[in-house]
């Protein structure tokens, strides 16, 4: 597949050398502004990229996939045009400045039957690979505490009064858009509700949550789902290990006025759906026959 790159910024200059060597894509073209045209042409020459343009619509005529690496505030605009043109799209983080815009792009990609990706790389970083390598040597993990932060290459300029788009909220910049896109994850035992509460509040600036969903299939996790939720919030239990007596009495005991919903996993016509899946998938049917017939 032919890949087109929109932008000539730092991220493009950092990953382009790797991209041309290791990707199944053929890097076909770079699209830049008129101001950056000389830099774009230099990158094309250095890395053997055949075409350059300053016209995004022209880029779309040459490629199958577009990688969007422009300032955050421009992500939605260009992603929308590329999706409408029937191109697969990879967007640098954040995908969009708001949830509503994200949903708009996702729906458009579904309608056009193309792929839409956000360029989130954390699970592929070397430290993640090292953690996976070392975990078997550790034994039972009791507690994990992580910090995801970095000293921005633009921070010194910011402190000197040079507010670049990456730090400018008016341009959909700032730390929340840069690193907050990865959200927050807490690690605590679901059977220890006070620890879950403390960690959950710390991850949400001390504020309680509107909704919690309990999917932990072990006993005595009811209060961990209830405690972090605000009054009039919603607690959804989706675990066969849930004791609804414990949940109801526990919420009453701590004075939590929450709505609790029991999810049973039922889907109408589920038996017929399951049989059709077996009929239509030879590998699943073979596995089923070997196991149960």
Buried (B, 14 or more C-beta within 10 A) or exposed (E): EBBBBBBBBEBBBEBBEEBBEEEEBBBBBBBBEEEBBEBBBEBBEEBEBEBBBBEBEBBBEBBBBBBBBBBBBBBBEBBBBBBEBEBBBBBBBBBBBEEEBBEBBBEBBEEBEBEBEBBEEEEEEEEEEEEEEEEEEEEEEEEEEEEEEEEBEBEEEBEEEEBEBBBBEEBBBBEEBBBEEEEEEBEBBBBBBEBBBBBBBEBEEEEBBEBBBBEBEEEBBBBBBBBBBBEEBBBBBBBEEBBEEBBEEBBEEEEBEBEBEEEEEEEEEEEEEEEEEBEEEEEEBEEBEEEEE
